[in-house]
Amino acid sequence: MIFQGKAIQCQASEDGIALLTFDLIGESTNVFNKLTLDELGQCLESIKKTDGIKGLLLKSQKEHFILGADIFEFLGHMKMSDEQMASWLTNTNKVFNGFEDLPYPTVTAINGFAFGGGFEICLTTDYRVGTPKTKVGLLETKLGIIPGWGGTVRLPRLTGADQAIEWITSGKQWRPEDALKVGALDAVVEPDYLENAARDILKRAIDGKLDWKKRAELKKAPLGLNEVESMMTFETAKGFVAQMAGPHYPAPVTAIGVMQKAAGLLRDEALAIETKAFVGLIKSPAAEGLVTVFLGDQYLKKTSKKITKEAKPTNKAAVLGAGIMGGGIAYQSSSKGTPIIMKDINDKALDLGLNEASGLLQKQLKRKKVDSKKMGQILNQISPTLSYGDFKEVDLVVEAVVENPKIKASVLAETEDSIDSGAVLASNTSTISITQLASNLKRPEQFCGMHFFNPVHRMPLVEVIRGEKTSDETVSRTVAYALKMGKTPIVVNDCPGFLVNRILFPYFNGFIRLVRDGVDFKRIDKVMEKFGWPMGPAYLLDVVGLDTGVHGGKIMAEGFPDRMGGDGEETIVEIMVKNKRLGQKNGVGFYEYKKDKKGKLKKTLNGNVYEILKTHYKQEIEISDDEIVERMMIPMIFESARCLDDKIVKTASEVDMGLILGLGFPPFRAGALKYADKMGLDNLQKLAKKYEALGKAYELPQLIEQMIKENKLFYPLV
């Protein structure tokens, strides 16, 4: 045995090959934590002192190779001084360089996933072998940072600058065939042959049949682009990536700049450029926000896993209502492997649902995400019907008919009589009380809400709503089905609007009040888009549907009359609907919509809208952009706090992840409650006082008052 640790073991075989195995004791996965990094350095020193070694093979004993740095330890590192951070990176790079500089060939056998630092250690070896289940990637830009252990240096020299730019700036996970194509992997074999294949490559290198020294030197040398090539490659990429990433996400463009500066340098000089840039990004607002989002995502996954530990699987599902939503649910279910019955009351409606599913698959076919055979298989798993004949076979039914309490109650009661007594019944409603809908059901314990967001195939969130009588088993099975559909479920307790829409409507009301005060809706949209939203509130209302906004607003006003009830005056949204301006659904709302050559709806301004607005406008008030943001965001923050106080969900993270996944809240800001922490709760108290004349929506919630007294934050400092 060359080295025996708690995370790493290394032993030599008779043929002179040293086998280094990552196997973090007591953990289900390998990560680069302090223990692993310390032992990696110790192991390297032991390897250097061992005679007779002809080659080194790196492997993992876990299901995956290495998933990257331990995020919880990383949080501590984010609070290091710049000097401490630079020192940590430099010391780690010395260890990684040590493996790259060994005087014999090296190979990594990559089973499962190798991400971030886990992939960077793979890049230090001369060759890499994967399996069909392997996925690799440098995901750091999704955390607001760049690779810090040589990823920006080694990958361009292996794959070429263009490929490395795409890999690093996108932060994507790459399949083995993609990695093989660009040279990030050298071979792909079946899992049972992985170690033998890696050994075979190593033996061929040892025997001189493979020029491993040339490989090793390539990664240490300058990139090999002349000045014109470098300028063309990197400057063109900067412009494109900057436009795609936006001003709030500096990491992707920074990564390109690092690769550009390092292109003409030797490895160690290039690593110094990478280290300096990493240190400059680590304390940026984007990094803090995106790391918070990552932790929130991990929390949701852990929570869902716990909830579904003993869940009965959904082997066959059904959806009631074959409109755009029903067709989207059917597509999502079948595309992820769960056959589904789609029921409606006439053939025309069924055709609409089938066309929705077929249209989504046609787009997948064009992008070569599926082939015609796969497309046929998915469509064949959707069974259209006008009757309840086969409903006894299904494990879970999603009701997705029109958003009307009486119609939904009638359909749900009828469906309950047509399904097996053990099946789960769920309603896809955006605002109607689940407890209310359950009142006429025989088995209310087997009923819950399952709120999908539109468009179903794109929006990751599903709210699983627990009514007063909903059982834990029903919640568990519904969460499991949502996960199987590739969605991120959040379990919420019943209330008007549930979690996301309850918080959204105060935001909309802030917009409505600003417009009534004479602020141009275009200006509000621009200000909120600059804040980070993917679309401003007027544009969002057009996308949602202005009539839908009116309907939802009335339900929220009934549920929370003190702060969402309005003052009896007709709102701008109601006026728009009265003028038959419904948004994208009929081509005209705040904006006008026409299809471009690619069939996508393009937004333009229709001047006639201002004639309508004159009936609603007051003389425009003097207001700054910051005040527009305050008047939009304070009601959202305060309602988020009330949802937490009312125990609609358990944690601030669930609130914020719901807003990010369901509404597109700016990820770099990490959610309304994280944004509240950054603003300062004391400052929120002052703003509540400033805007107290605007009504109860701007009144400081009791929870925040109490937190100020106790000097607490929604996200306690780690």
N, C-alpha and C positions, 0 to 999 in steps of 0.2 A: 504493500500500500504506500503510495507516494504521499497522499494527504487524506486525512479523515476529519471532516468537520460536520456541523449540524445543517449546513446548506449545500455543501460541495464535498464530493469524494473523488479521488483520483488514484487510479492504479495502473500499473504497467503490465502488459501481456508479454508472452514469450517472444512474439515477433517484433518487439520493440515499439509497439504502439501504446501510447499513454491514453487512457480513457477517462476524461473528466466528465462527471455526472452531476448535473444540477438536481437537487432533491431536497427542498426546504422542509425540514422535519416539522410535523405538526400542522402543515398548511396543505390545502388542496391544490394550490398552484404555486409556481415559482415566480418570485418578484425580486427585483434588485432593492433590497433593504440594506441597512447598515451591516447586518450579519453577513449577508451574501457577498457584499462588496469587500468587506474585510477579509473574508475567507478566500475570495478570488485572488486578492493580492498575496495572501499567505501561500495559497496553492501554487501561484506562479513562481514564487521563490523556491518552493520545494521542487517543482518541475525543473527549474534551472540547475538545481544541485544534483539532480538524478542522472547518473550515467546510463548510457545505452539506449536512450530514447531516440527513435528515428522519425516519429510523427505523432501528432496529437489529434484526438477526436473529441469534440464536444457534443454532449447529448443531454437529454432530460429524462428523468424517471417519471415525471408527471404526465398528465394527458396533454398538456401544452408545454412548449419549450420555456419561454419566459414572457410574461405579460407586460413587462416594463418595470418602471420604478414603483416602489410602494408609495401610493398616493398620500397616505397618512403621514409617513415620514417626510414626504416631499413638502407637506404643509409647513412643517417645522423649518425646512430649508428655506422656504419663501421668506422667512423672517430673519434670515442671516444678513449680516452686513455684506456689502458688495465684495469686500476683500475675502470674507469667509466663503461666500458662494464661489468666487473665482478659484480659491484654493481647493475647495471640494471638487470642482470640475477638473482642475488640473491634476489632482492626485488620482482621480478615477481614470483620466485619460492616460496617465503613466502606466496604469495596470493594463488597460486595453492595448496600449502601444506595445507593452511587454509581450503580450501574446502574439501580436502581429510581427514582432521582431525575432521570434524564436528561430533558431538556425535549422529548422526542418519544416516540412509541410504540415499544414493544419486544415482540418475539415470540420464543419458543423453539420450534424444530423438534426434537422428541424422537424420535429413532430408537432402537429397542432399549430398554435399561434406563437409568433415572435414579433412583439410590437415595441416601439420606442427603444429604450436601452436594451431590451431583449433582442431586437434585430441588430442594434449597433454592435453588440458583441459578436454576432454572426458575421458582420462585415469585416471584422478584424481577421478572420480566417481566410485561407486561400481559396477554399471551395465550400459550397453550401448545397446540401441535398435536402429535398422536401418530399412530401407525400401529397396525394390528391386532397387531403384534409388540411394541408398547411396554408396558413395565411400570414403574410408579413406586411410590415409597414412602419413608417415613421409618423406617428399620430400627433406629434407635439403641437403643431400649429392649431389643432382643435382645442388645446389648452392655453392658447395665447402665447406660447413660447416656441422655440425652435429646438431641434436635436442638439444635445449638449455634450455627447460622448462620441463625436466624430462622424455623425451621420451626414452632415453637410459637406464633409471632406471626402469620405470614402465612397459614398454612393455615386457622386458625379464621375469619379474616376473609374468606377466599375460599369456604369450604365450609359455614360455620356450625360452632358449637362441638361439637354432637353428632357430626358426621361426623369432625371433626378429632380428637376424643377417641378414637374408634374407630381411626382411622388411626395415630395416634401411639402409643397404648398397646399396640396389638397388634403393632406392628413388622412388619406384613405387606407383601408385595408385591401391588400392585393392578393388575388388568387394565384395558385402556383403556376398556371399557364402564363399569366401576365409577367410574373417574376422571371420565369424561364426565358421568355421572349426578350427581355431587356438585359439579361445577364445578372440579375440579382440572385437567381438560383442557377445551379449548373446541371442539376438532374432532378427528376421527379420519379419516385418509385412507390410501389405499394407499401403500406406501413410495415408489413411483416419483413420486408427486405431492406428497410431503411438503414439499419446499422451495418448490415453486410455491404450495402452499396457504398456507404461512406468509407468503410474500411477498404473496399476495392479501389476507390479513387485515391485514398491515402497510399496504398501499396504501389499503385502505378506511379504516383508522384515520387515516392521513395526510390523506386527502381529507375527513375529518370525518364519515364514514358510521358510524363506531364511536366511542363515547364512551370513549376510552382513559384520559382524565384522571380520569374517575369511578372507573375500575378502579384506577388508581394510588393515588388518595386513599383508597379503601376499605381498602387494606392498611396505610395509615399511621394510620388513625383508630382510636379505641376500638372495641371489638367491638359495642357497641350493645345490650347486654342490661341490663335494669333489675336492681335488687338482688335481687328475688324470683326472676326468671328465672335469674340467675347462680347463686344459691344452689341452686335446684332442679336445674339442669343439672350443675353441678360436684360438689356434695355427693353426689348420687345416684350419679354415675359413680364417685366415689372409693370408696364402699362396695362397689360391684360389682367394680371392678377390683382393689381390695385383696384381696378374697376369692379372685379368680381368680389373681392373681399370687403371693400368699403373702408371708410376712414376709421372705423372703430376697431378694426382688426389688423394691427400692424405686423404681426408675426410672419405671414406669408411673404410680404414684400421684403421684410428684414432678412428672411432666409435667402432670398435671391441675391440681395446685396452681399451677404456673407459669402455665398458661393462665387460671386463675381470678384470680390476682393481677394479671395483665396485661390483663384484659378491659376495664377502664375507662381504660387508659393509651394514650398515643400510641406510635407505633412505637419510637422510640429509648428511651423509658422502659421499654417492655415488653421490649426486647432486653436491657436491663440486668438485669431479673429472670431472664430465661433464662440469661444468662451466669453469674450467681451460683449458680443451681441446678446448672448443668452442672459448674462447678468443685467444688461440694459432692459430686457423684457420682463424679467421674472416678477418685478413689483409693479408692473403696469396694471391699470384698472381692468384691461381685457383679460389678463392672466388670472387675476383674482376672481373675476366674474366667471370665466370659463371653467376654472378649477372647481368653483362652487357648483356649477351646473353638472360637471362630471360626478361630483360627490352625490348630488341629488339623484342623478340617474342610477348610480350604484345603490343608493338607499332604496329607490323604487324597486329595483331588481331583487334586492335582498328581501324586501317586504313581500313582494309577490311570490317569491319562492317559499317563504314561510306560510303564507296564506294558502297556497295550492299544494302543500306537502302531501295531503291525503285526498286531493280532489279527484272525483270520478271524471274520466275524460269525456269530451263531446266527440263522438264518432260520426254523428250525423246531425245536422242542424236544419233549421227552417227560418225563413224570413217572410213576414207578412207585409205586403206592400211592395210593388215592383216598380217603383219610380226610380229616380236618379239615386236616391239614398239606398233603397232596397237592392237595386242592381249593383251598387258599389259594395254593399255588405256581402252580397252573393259572390261577387268577383273575389273579394278579399278572402272569404272563407274557402272557396274552392281552389284559389291559387296557392293557398298554404296547406292544402291537402285534406280539408274537411268537406265532404259532399254536403250539398245544401238544397233543400226544396224552396222554391220561390213561388208564393201564392198571391194571387190578386183576384179581382172579381170579373175581369174581362180580358180577352186576348190582346186588346190594344195596350193595356197596362203591362201585361207580361212582355210584349214585344219591346216596350220602352226599357224595362229592366234588363232584358237580354241584350238589347242594343248597347246599353251602358256597359255591360260586362264585355261584350264583343269589341266595342270601341276601345276600351282600355287595353285589351289584348292585342288589337291591331297596332296600337302604338308601341307595345312591347315587341311585337314582331318586327316592326320597322327599325327599332333600335337593336335588334338581334339579341334581346334579353330572353326571348323564347323562340322556339322554332314552331312550324305549323303543327307538328305532332303534339307538342306540349300544349299549344293553344287549344287543340281539339280535346285533349284530355281534361283541361280545366273547364271548358264549356260543357263537356259531357257530365261533369260533376254537379252542374246546376240543373235541377229538374223543375221546369215550370208547371204549374197546376192551377186549376180553378176550384179545386175541392180540398177537403181535409183528409182525403182517403189514406194517404201514407203517413200522416202525422203521428201515428202511434209508434213509428219507428225512430222518431227523433229524440235526441237527448236534451236539446235546448232550442227554444224558439225566440227569435227577435221580432217583436212587433214594430213596424216602421211605417204605419199609416199616417194620415194627415194629423197635424198637431192640434187636435180638438179633443178636449176631455171626454165628451159624451161618445164620440165615435170610437176613441181608443178604448174606453171602458166596455163598450158593446163588443168590439172585436176581441178584446182580451177574454171576456167571459165566454164567448163562443169558442175561442181557441182552447181555453182550459178544459172544456168538455170533450175536446177532440184529441188531446194528447195523453200520453201515458201518465199515470199518477206520480211517477218519479221524475218526470221531466221538469226542467227549469223554464220558466216563462219570464222574458225580459222585455222592457219597453224602451225603444230608442226615442226618448223625448228629451227636449232641450230645456224645458221649463216646468212641465206639469208635475205636481207632487206624486211621488211613487206611493206614499201612504194613502193618498186619496184614490189613486187608480186601483189599489189593492182592496179597497173597502168592499167591493162586490164580488171578490174572488173567493172560491172555496178553500184554496190553499195559498193564502197570502205569504206564508213562510217560504214558498217556492217561487216567489216573484220579486224582481228587482229592476232597477233601471240599468240600461246599457247604452249610454249616450255616445254615439259616434259623432265625429266632427267632419264637416264637408270641405273638400272632397275626401271620401273615405279612404281611397287608396293612397292619398298623400299625407293626411293628418295622422300623426302617431298616437294621439291620446284617445283613450276611452275612459269615460267616467262610469264606474260601477256604483250605482246608487242604492244604498241600503234604506229600505222603508222601515217603519216601526216594527213590523212583524217579519221582516226578511231574516232567514236563518243564516248562520255562518256557512253552512254547507252550500247554500245557494250562491252566496258571495264567492266562495272558494271555486265553485264550478264555473261561474261566469268569468272570474279573473283568469282561470286556466284557459278558457276558450279565447278570451281576448289575447292572451300571450301566444296561443297557437296561431292566431290570425296575424301575428307579427306586430301587435300593438303594445303600447305601454299603458297598462291600466292603473288608475288611482281610485281607491275606494273612498266614497264620500257619503256623508249622512244626508238625509233628505231635507231640503228646504227649497223655497222658490229659486229657480235658476241654478240650484246645486252649488258647485264651486265656481266654475269658469264664467258662466253667464251672470251669476250673481255679482261677480267682480267687474265684468265687462260693462254692464249697464250704467253704473255710476260714471264710468269713463265716457260713455256715449252721452250721458246727461250733462257732463262737463262741456262737451263739444256743443250740444244743443244750446246751452246757456251762453257760450261764447258767441255763437252765430247770432243769437237774439240780441246780444250787446253790440252787434255790428261788425264783428271780426270776420273777415273774408274766409270762407271755408278752405280756399286754396292755400291761404297763408297758414292756417292751422295744420293742414296736411303736410306742408313743407316743413314746418317747425317740428312736428312729431316724427316725421321721417328722418329729419336731421338728428333727433333724439335717439333714433335707432329702430323705430318700428318699421316693419317691411312695407306698410302702407298707412297713410293717415286715416283719421276716423271717418271722413266723408267717403273716401275710396272704400274703406272697409264696410261701411253701411251699404254702399252700392253692391259690393260682392256678396254680402250676407243676404241682401234683399231688403229694401226700405219697408215693404209691407211686413216682412218677418220682424224687422226692428220695431215696428209699431205694435205688433202682436205681443212680442216678448216684453216690450216696455210696459204694456198694460198689466201683464201678469206680475212683473216685478213691482209695479206701483201698488197692486193689491197686496202683495206680500210684505212690502216695506214702505207703507204710505208716508212715514215720517221723513224719509230722505230720498225716495224714488217716486213719490206721488205727483210731483209737479205742482203747479199753482192753478191748474184749471185752464191755463192759456194754451191754445193750439201750438204744438211744437213744429219746428221746421220739417221734421221727418213726416209728420202727419200731413202737412201742407203739400209736401212733395208727392206723397201717395195719392192725395186728393186730385193732384194734377197728372195722375197716371205716370208718374216717374218712379219706377220700381227698382232701378239699378240695372245691373247686368242682365237680369232675367228678361227685360223687355228693351234693352239697349239704351236706356236713358234714365239717369238719376241725377246726382250732383254733376256727374260727367256723362258724356255720350260715348257709346261703345260700338265699334265696327271691327269686323274681322280683317286681319291683314292677309298677306299672300299665303302665310302658313296656317291660316285658320284660327289664329289666336286673337282674342279680343284686345283691341288697342284703345286706350283711354284718350279722349280729347275733350276740350272744353266746349260746351254749348252755351253761347252767350245768353240764350233765352232764360237760363236758370236765374239770372239776376233780376229779371222781370218778376219772377215768382218770389224771389227772396225779398224784394222791396216791401211785400206785405208783412214781412216778419222782421226786417232789419230796423234797428234803432240807429241813431247817429253813432258812427264808429267811436268806440272809446279809445283813449290813449292806453296802449298796453304793450309791454315788451315781450320778446320771444320767451324769456325766462318765466314771465308771468303766465303766458299761455301754457307752458309746460306744467307749471304749478297747478293751475286750475284744471288741467286734464288729469294730472297724476295723483293729486291729493285724494280725491274721492276713491280712486282705485286702491291706493295704499290703505286708506282707512277701512274700506270694505274688506280688504284682504285680512286686516287685523281682526275685524269682527268675525270673519269666517273662522279664524283660528280660535278666537275666544268662545265662539258658539260650538266649537268642537265638530265643525263640518268635516275637517280632517285633523290629524293629530299634530302635524309638524309644519313649521314654516317652509321647510323644503318641499313638502307636498303642495302647499299653496303656490309657491313660485314655479315649481316644475309644471303644474297644471297650466299656468299662464304662458310659460315658454312653449310647451307642447301643444296647447290648445288654441292660443291666440297669436303666437309668434312674438311674445314679449322679447325685447332685445336680449339675446343670450349673454352678451358681454356685461350687461347690468344684472344678470342672474335672478331677475324676478322683482316683484314689487316690494317684498319685505326686505330683501337684501339691499335694494335701492334705498329703502327707508333707513336702514342702518348706515349706509354711506352718507345720506343727507344729514343724519344726526337726529335722534328723536327729539332733542331739545328744540332743534330748528323746526321740526314739524309742529311742535306746540306753538311756536311763534307764527307759523304760516296759518294754522287753524284760527288764531286770533285775527290775523290779517284779513282772512276771507269769511269771517263768521257771518257777515251779512248775506252770504250766498246760501245759507241754510244748513240743515242737519247733515247733509252729505260731507260738509267740511268741518264738522264737529269732531274734536279729538276723541277717539274711542277710549273707553275705560282701560282696556288692556295696555295701550301705549302710555296712558297716564301712570298706571301702576309700574310699568317698566322704567319710566323716567325716575320715579321715586326710588326704585330698587337698583338703579344704574345697570339695567340689563339691556341686552340686544336680542334681536330675533335669531341672529347667528352668533353665539358666544365665541369670543376669540379663542383660538386653539393655542 
